[in-house]
Amino acid sequence: MFKLYFLTVAVAALLVQPVRIANAESSAQVQDDVVELDPAHTDIDFMLPGYLHTTHGRLTLKDGTIRIDPATGKATGEVVIDAASEDSSEDLRDAITKHAVLEVDRNPEITFTIQRIQGVRGAQGDFYGQIAGLMQLHGEVHPITVWARGPLIGDQLTATCDFLVPYTEWGLDSPNVLSPTQIINSIRRSNSGFITKIFPIFAYMLPALRKIPPDLFWVSDLVDVKVETSGHIIWAPQPEARKVTVIVPQH
Protein backbone atom coordinates (compact mmCIF):
# COMPACT_ATOMS: atom_id res chain seq x y z
CA MET A 1 0.00 0.00 0.00
CA PHE A 2 2.80 2.41 0.94
CA LYS A 3 4.64 1.65 -2.31
CA LEU A 4 1.52 2.42 -4.33
CA TYR A 5 1.02 5.69 -2.42
CA PHE A 6 4.64 6.71 -2.94
CA LEU A 7 4.45 5.92 -6.67
CA THR A 8 1.27 7.99 -6.98
CA VAL A 9 2.91 10.97 -5.23
CA ALA A 10 6.03 10.69 -7.38
CA VAL A 11 4.05 10.63 -10.63
CA ALA A 12 1.96 13.56 -9.45
CA ALA A 13 5.13 15.46 -8.60
CA LEU A 14 6.55 14.85 -12.06
CA LEU A 15 3.35 16.10 -13.65
CA VAL A 16 3.15 19.18 -11.46
CA GLN A 17 6.84 20.10 -11.61
CA PRO A 18 6.93 21.55 -15.18
CA VAL A 19 3.97 23.81 -14.40
CA ARG A 20 5.59 25.11 -11.25
CA ILE A 21 8.87 25.78 -13.06
CA ALA A 22 7.07 27.58 -15.86
CA ASN A 23 5.25 29.75 -13.34
CA ALA A 24 8.55 30.47 -11.62
CA GLU A 25 10.19 31.52 -14.89
CA SER A 26 7.34 33.87 -15.73
CA SER A 27 7.48 35.45 -12.28
CA ALA A 28 11.25 35.79 -12.59
CA GLN A 29 10.91 37.94 -15.70
CA VAL A 30 10.05 40.96 -13.58
CA GLN A 31 13.15 40.43 -11.47
CA ASP A 32 15.92 41.67 -13.74
CA ASP A 33 19.66 41.96 -13.50
CA VAL A 34 20.53 45.67 -13.41
CA VAL A 35 23.77 47.06 -14.86
CA GLU A 36 24.74 50.55 -13.72
CA LEU A 37 27.61 52.09 -15.70
CA ASP A 38 30.00 54.53 -14.04
CA PRO A 39 30.51 57.76 -16.06
CA ALA A 40 33.72 58.48 -14.11
CA HIS A 41 35.20 55.20 -15.35
CA THR A 42 33.93 55.30 -18.94
CA ASP A 43 35.99 56.33 -21.96
CA ILE A 44 34.25 56.96 -25.28
CA ASP A 45 36.86 57.55 -27.99
CA PHE A 46 36.26 58.10 -31.69
CA MET A 47 38.48 58.21 -34.76
CA LEU A 48 37.65 59.91 -38.06
CA PRO A 49 40.16 59.04 -40.82
CA GLY A 50 41.09 61.88 -43.20
CA TYR A 51 43.33 62.56 -46.19
CA LEU A 52 45.85 64.75 -44.37
CA HIS A 53 45.01 63.97 -40.77
CA THR A 54 43.12 61.41 -38.71
CA THR A 55 41.00 63.03 -36.04
CA HIS A 56 40.95 61.50 -32.57
CA GLY A 57 38.42 62.68 -30.03
CA ARG A 58 36.33 61.72 -27.05
CA LEU A 59 32.83 62.03 -25.63
CA THR A 60 31.42 61.83 -22.09
CA LEU A 61 28.90 59.37 -20.73
CA LYS A 62 26.02 61.08 -18.88
CA ASP A 63 24.22 57.98 -17.65
CA GLY A 64 23.89 54.28 -18.36
CA THR A 65 21.44 51.87 -16.75
CA ILE A 66 20.45 48.55 -18.32
CA ARG A 67 17.90 46.01 -17.05
CA ILE A 68 18.25 42.44 -18.35
CA ASP A 69 15.82 39.56 -18.07
CA PRO A 70 18.17 36.64 -17.25
CA ALA A 71 15.68 34.10 -18.61
CA THR A 72 15.21 35.60 -22.09
CA GLY A 73 18.00 38.11 -22.72
CA LYS A 74 15.47 40.88 -23.37
CA ALA A 75 16.72 44.19 -22.08
CA THR A 76 15.59 47.74 -21.44
CA GLY A 77 17.40 50.91 -20.49
CA GLU A 78 19.52 53.60 -22.07
CA VAL A 79 23.11 54.68 -22.45
CA VAL A 80 23.14 58.47 -22.75
CA ILE A 81 26.12 60.40 -24.16
CA ASP A 82 26.64 64.15 -23.89
CA ALA A 83 27.01 65.28 -27.52
CA ALA A 84 28.26 68.72 -26.45
CA SER A 85 31.20 67.07 -24.66
CA GLU A 86 32.87 66.21 -28.00
CA ASP A 87 36.55 67.08 -27.69
CA SER A 88 39.36 66.52 -30.20
CA SER A 89 41.74 69.02 -28.52
CA GLU A 90 41.38 71.44 -31.43
CA ASP A 91 38.95 74.33 -30.96
CA LEU A 92 38.28 74.93 -34.64
CA ARG A 93 37.50 71.31 -35.44
CA ASP A 94 35.36 70.92 -32.33
CA ALA A 95 33.31 74.02 -33.12
CA ILE A 96 32.52 72.66 -36.59
CA THR A 97 31.75 69.15 -35.30
CA LYS A 98 29.45 70.35 -32.52
CA HIS A 99 27.57 73.12 -34.28
CA ALA A 100 27.69 72.28 -38.00
CA VAL A 101 27.61 68.46 -37.91
CA LEU A 102 26.07 67.30 -34.61
CA GLU A 103 24.10 70.54 -34.07
CA VAL A 104 24.23 70.06 -30.31
CA ASP A 105 22.00 73.07 -29.65
CA ARG A 106 19.07 71.05 -31.04
CA ASN A 107 20.44 67.55 -30.32
CA PRO A 108 22.31 67.68 -26.99
CA GLU A 109 22.37 63.90 -26.41
CA ILE A 110 23.23 60.68 -28.23
CA THR A 111 21.12 57.84 -26.85
CA PHE A 112 21.52 54.08 -27.22
CA THR A 113 18.29 52.33 -26.22
CA ILE A 114 18.99 48.68 -25.34
CA GLN A 115 16.62 45.97 -26.60
CA ARG A 116 18.42 42.65 -26.28
CA ILE A 117 21.68 41.21 -24.95
CA GLN A 118 23.07 37.82 -25.98
CA GLY A 119 26.40 36.22 -25.27
CA VAL A 120 28.48 33.59 -23.54
CA ARG A 121 30.39 33.62 -20.27
CA GLY A 122 33.56 31.66 -19.70
CA ALA A 123 34.64 29.74 -16.62
CA GLN A 124 36.98 32.55 -15.54
CA GLY A 125 34.25 35.20 -15.68
CA ASP A 126 35.13 36.59 -19.10
CA PHE A 127 32.22 37.23 -21.48
CA TYR A 128 31.65 37.89 -25.16
CA GLY A 129 28.34 38.91 -26.68
CA GLN A 130 26.26 41.38 -28.62
CA ILE A 131 24.03 44.25 -27.57
CA ALA A 132 21.20 45.13 -29.96
CA GLY A 133 19.21 48.32 -29.79
CA LEU A 134 18.40 51.70 -31.30
CA MET A 135 20.75 54.67 -31.47
CA GLN A 136 19.30 58.15 -31.58
CA LEU A 137 21.75 60.50 -33.25
CA HIS A 138 20.97 63.98 -34.55
CA GLY A 139 17.26 63.45 -33.91
CA GLU A 140 17.00 60.24 -35.96
CA VAL A 141 16.76 56.65 -34.68
CA HIS A 142 18.77 53.80 -36.22
CA PRO A 143 19.08 50.07 -35.37
CA ILE A 144 22.56 48.98 -34.36
CA THR A 145 24.25 45.91 -32.89
CA VAL A 146 27.40 46.31 -30.81
CA TRP A 147 29.78 43.49 -29.87
CA ALA A 148 31.12 43.67 -26.32
CA ARG A 149 33.74 41.74 -24.37
CA GLY A 150 35.47 41.85 -21.02
CA PRO A 151 35.72 40.38 -17.53
CA LEU A 152 32.83 39.95 -15.10
CA ILE A 153 33.99 39.37 -11.53
CA GLY A 154 31.33 39.15 -8.85
CA ASP A 155 29.16 42.23 -9.27
CA GLN A 156 31.83 44.26 -11.10
CA LEU A 157 31.69 44.51 -14.88
CA THR A 158 34.32 45.85 -17.27
CA ALA A 159 33.40 45.98 -20.96
CA THR A 160 35.03 47.06 -24.21
CA CYS A 161 33.27 47.45 -27.54
CA ASP A 162 34.14 48.80 -30.99
CA PHE A 163 31.69 49.79 -33.70
CA LEU A 164 31.35 51.98 -36.78
CA VAL A 165 28.86 54.83 -37.16
CA PRO A 166 27.92 55.63 -40.79
CA TYR A 167 27.08 59.21 -39.90
CA THR A 168 26.44 60.50 -43.43
CA GLU A 169 24.16 57.53 -44.19
CA TRP A 170 22.32 58.45 -41.00
CA GLY A 171 21.65 61.98 -42.24
CA LEU A 172 24.48 64.06 -40.74
CA ASP A 173 26.43 66.49 -42.89
CA SER A 174 29.95 65.49 -43.82
CA PRO A 175 32.76 68.01 -43.31
CA ASN A 176 33.53 67.31 -46.98
CA VAL A 177 30.46 69.25 -48.11
CA LEU A 178 29.97 71.93 -45.45
CA SER A 179 29.41 75.37 -46.89
CA PRO A 180 31.33 78.49 -45.76
CA THR A 181 28.10 79.75 -44.17
CA GLN A 182 27.68 76.58 -42.10
CA ILE A 183 31.28 76.77 -40.94
CA ILE A 184 31.16 80.45 -40.05
CA ASN A 185 27.91 80.04 -38.11
CA SER A 186 29.37 77.11 -36.19
CA ILE A 187 32.50 79.10 -35.31
CA ARG A 188 30.42 82.00 -34.01
CA ARG A 189 28.85 79.65 -31.46
CA SER A 190 32.25 78.64 -30.07
CA ASN A 191 33.94 80.25 -27.09
CA SER A 192 37.25 80.92 -28.85
CA GLY A 193 37.57 84.62 -29.69
CA PHE A 194 40.68 84.16 -31.83
CA ILE A 195 39.08 81.52 -34.03
CA THR A 196 35.89 83.56 -34.38
CA LYS A 197 37.88 86.50 -35.75
CA ILE A 198 40.35 84.73 -38.04
CA PHE A 199 38.56 81.74 -39.48
CA PRO A 200 35.83 83.43 -41.60
CA ILE A 201 38.61 84.49 -44.00
CA PHE A 202 39.60 80.86 -44.49
CA ALA A 203 35.97 79.74 -44.76
CA TYR A 204 35.27 81.99 -47.73
CA MET A 205 38.35 80.56 -49.47
CA LEU A 206 37.25 76.98 -48.79
CA PRO A 207 35.53 76.20 -52.13
CA ALA A 208 38.72 77.07 -54.01
CA LEU A 209 41.01 75.32 -51.53
CA ARG A 210 39.04 72.09 -51.89
CA LYS A 211 40.11 71.88 -55.53
CA ILE A 212 43.86 72.29 -54.90
CA PRO A 213 44.72 69.43 -54.72
CA PRO A 214 41.57 67.32 -55.11
CA ASP A 215 40.20 65.88 -51.85
CA LEU A 216 42.53 68.04 -49.76
CA PHE A 217 40.00 68.17 -46.94
CA TRP A 218 38.48 64.73 -47.45
CA VAL A 219 37.38 62.77 -44.38
CA SER A 220 35.75 59.36 -44.09
CA ASP A 221 31.99 58.82 -43.97
CA LEU A 222 32.51 56.32 -41.13
CA VAL A 223 33.45 57.11 -37.54
CA ASP A 224 35.20 54.38 -35.56
CA VAL A 225 33.98 54.40 -31.95
CA LYS A 226 35.57 52.56 -29.03
CA VAL A 227 33.99 52.38 -25.59
CA GLU A 228 35.67 51.15 -22.43
CA THR A 229 33.43 51.18 -19.38
CA SER A 230 33.02 49.67 -15.95
CA GLY A 231 29.94 49.28 -13.84
CA HIS A 232 28.13 47.58 -11.01
CA ILE A 233 25.62 44.75 -11.39
CA ILE A 234 22.65 44.25 -9.12
CA TRP A 235 21.82 40.59 -9.61
CA ALA A 236 18.20 39.49 -9.72
CA PRO A 237 17.16 37.61 -6.58
CA GLN A 238 16.78 33.87 -7.08
CA PRO A 239 13.08 33.08 -6.60
CA GLU A 240 12.32 30.29 -4.14
CA ALA A 241 9.77 28.98 -6.62
CA ARG A 242 12.60 27.80 -8.85
CA LYS A 243 13.55 25.26 -6.20
CA VAL A 244 10.89 22.57 -6.59
CA THR A 245 10.67 20.39 -3.48
CA VAL A 246 8.48 17.29 -3.21
CA ILE A 247 7.43 16.46 0.34
CA VAL A 248 6.17 12.94 0.96
CA PRO A 249 4.01 12.59 4.10
CA GLN A 250 5.43 10.31 6.73
CA HIS A 251 3.48 7.22 7.93
C-alpha positions in Angstrom: 0.0 0.0 0.0 2.8 2.4 0.9 4.6 1.7 -2.3 1.5 2.4 -4.3 1.0 5.7 -2.4 4.6 6.7 -2.9 4.5 5.9 -6.7 1.3 8.0 -7.0 2.9 11.0 -5.2 6.0 10.7 -7.4 4.1 10.6 -10.6 2.0 13.6 -9.5 5.1 15.5 -8.6 6.6 14.9 -12.1 3.4 16.1 -13.6 3.2 19.2 -11.5 6.8 20.1 -11.6 6.9 21.6 -15.2 4.0 23.8 -14.4 5.6 25.1 -11.2 8.9 25.8 -13.1 7.1 27.6 -15.9 5.3 29.8 -13.3 8.5 30.5 -11.6 10.2 31.5 -14.9 7.3 33.9 -15.7 7.5 35.5 -12.3 11.3 35.8 -12.6 10.9 37.9 -15.7 10.0 41.0 -13.6 13.1 40.4 -11.5 15.9 41.7 -13.7 19.7 42.0 -13.5 20.5 45.7 -13.4 23.8 47.1 -14.9 24.7 50.6 -13.7 27.6 52.1 -15.7 30.0 54.5 -14.0 30.5 57.8 -16.1 33.7 58.5 -14.1 35.2 55.2 -15.4 33.9 55.3 -18.9 36.0 56.3 -22.0 34.2 57.0 -25.3 36.9 57.6 -28.0 36.3 58.1 -31.7 38.5 58.2 -34.8 37.7 59.9 -38.1 40.2 59.0 -40.8 41.1 61.9 -43.2 43.3 62.6 -46.2 45.8 64.7 -44.4 45.0 64.0 -40.8 43.1 61.4 -38.7 41.0 63.0 -36.0 40.9 61.5 -32.6 38.4 62.7 -30.0 36.3 61.7 -27.1 32.8 62.0 -25.6 31.4 61.8 -22.1 28.9 59.4 -20.7 26.0 61.1 -18.9 24.2 58.0 -17.7 23.9 54.3 -18.4 21.4 51.9 -16.7 20.4 48.6 -18.3 17.9 46.0 -17.1 18.3 42.4 -18.4 15.8 39.6 -18.1 18.2 36.6 -17.2 15.7 34.1 -18.6 15.2 35.6 -22.1 18.0 38.1 -22.7 15.5 40.9 -23.4 16.7 44.2 -22.1 15.6 47.7 -21.4 17.4 50.9 -20.5 19.5 53.6 -22.1 23.1 54.7 -22.4 23.1 58.5 -22.8 26.1 60.4 -24.2 26.6 64.1 -23.9 27.0 65.3 -27.5 28.3 68.7 -26.4 31.2 67.1 -24.7 32.9 66.2 -28.0 36.5 67.1 -27.7 39.4 66.5 -30.2 41.7 69.0 -28.5 41.4 71.4 -31.4 38.9 74.3 -31.0 38.3 74.9 -34.6 37.5 71.3 -35.4 35.4 70.9 -32.3 33.3 74.0 -33.1 32.5 72.7 -36.6 31.7 69.2 -35.3 29.4 70.4 -32.5 27.6 73.1 -34.3 27.7 72.3 -38.0 27.6 68.5 -37.9 26.1 67.3 -34.6 24.1 70.5 -34.1 24.2 70.1 -30.3 22.0 73.1 -29.7 19.1 71.1 -31.0 20.4 67.6 -30.3 22.3 67.7 -27.0 22.4 63.9 -26.4 23.2 60.7 -28.2 21.1 57.8 -26.8 21.5 54.1 -27.2 18.3 52.3 -26.2 19.0 48.7 -25.3 16.6 46.0 -26.6 18.4 42.7 -26.3 21.7 41.2 -24.9 23.1 37.8 -26.0 26.4 36.2 -25.3 28.5 33.6 -23.5 30.4 33.6 -20.3 33.6 31.7 -19.7 34.6 29.7 -16.6 37.0 32.6 -15.5 34.3 35.2 -15.7 35.1 36.6 -19.1 32.2 37.2 -21.5 31.7 37.9 -25.2 28.3 38.9 -26.7 26.3 41.4 -28.6 24.0 44.2 -27.6 21.2 45.1 -30.0 19.2 48.3 -29.8 18.4 51.7 -31.3 20.8 54.7 -31.5 19.3 58.2 -31.6 21.8 60.5 -33.3 21.0 64.0 -34.5 17.3 63.4 -33.9 17.0 60.2 -36.0 16.8 56.6 -34.7 18.8 53.8 -36.2 19.1 50.1 -35.4 22.6 49.0 -34.4 24.2 45.9 -32.9 27.4 46.3 -30.8 29.8 43.5 -29.9 31.1 43.7 -26.3 33.7 41.7 -24.4 35.5 41.9 -21.0 35.7 40.4 -17.5 32.8 39.9 -15.1 34.0 39.4 -11.5 31.3 39.2 -8.9 29.2 42.2 -9.3 31.8 44.3 -11.1 31.7 44.5 -14.9 34.3 45.8 -17.3 33.4 46.0 -21.0 35.0 47.1 -24.2 33.3 47.5 -27.5 34.1 48.8 -31.0 31.7 49.8 -33.7 31.3 52.0 -36.8 28.9 54.8 -37.2 27.9 55.6 -40.8 27.1 59.2 -39.9 26.4 60.5 -43.4 24.2 57.5 -44.2 22.3 58.4 -41.0 21.7 62.0 -42.2 24.5 64.1 -40.7 26.4 66.5 -42.9 29.9 65.5 -43.8 32.8 68.0 -43.3 33.5 67.3 -47.0 30.5 69.2 -48.1 30.0 71.9 -45.5 29.4 75.4 -46.9 31.3 78.5 -45.8 28.1 79.8 -44.2 27.7 76.6 -42.1 31.3 76.8 -40.9 31.2 80.5 -40.0 27.9 80.0 -38.1 29.4 77.1 -36.2 32.5 79.1 -35.3 30.4 82.0 -34.0 28.9 79.7 -31.5 32.3 78.6 -30.1 33.9 80.3 -27.1 37.2 80.9 -28.9 37.6 84.6 -29.7 40.7 84.2 -31.8 39.1 81.5 -34.0 35.9 83.6 -34.4 37.9 86.5 -35.8 40.4 84.7 -38.0 38.6 81.7 -39.5 35.8 83.4 -41.6 38.6 84.5 -44.0 39.6 80.9 -44.5 36.0 79.7 -44.8 35.3 82.0 -47.7 38.4 80.6 -49.5 37.2 77.0 -48.8 35.5 76.2 -52.1 38.7 77.1 -54.0 41.0 75.3 -51.5 39.0 72.1 -51.9 40.1 71.9 -55.5 43.9 72.3 -54.9 44.7 69.4 -54.7 41.6 67.3 -55.1 40.2 65.9 -51.9 42.5 68.0 -49.8 40.0 68.2 -46.9 38.5 64.7 -47.5 37.4 62.8 -44.4 35.7 59.4 -44.1 32.0 58.8 -44.0 32.5 56.3 -41.1 33.5 57.1 -37.5 35.2 54.4 -35.6 34.0 54.4 -31.9 35.6 52.6 -29.0 34.0 52.4 -25.6 35.7 51.1 -22.4 33.4 51.2 -19.4 33.0 49.7 -16.0 29.9 49.3 -13.8 28.1 47.6 -11.0 25.6 44.8 -11.4 22.6 44.2 -9.1 21.8 40.6 -9.6 18.2 39.5 -9.7 17.2 37.6 -6.6 16.8 33.9 -7.1 13.1 33.1 -6.6 12.3 30.3 -4.1 9.8 29.0 -6.6 12.6 27.8 -8.8 13.5 25.3 -6.2 10.9 22.6 -6.6 10.7 20.4 -3.5 8.5 17.3 -3.2 7.4 16.5 0.3 6.2 12.9 1.0 4.0 12.6 4.1 5.4 10.3 6.7 3.5 7.2 7.9 
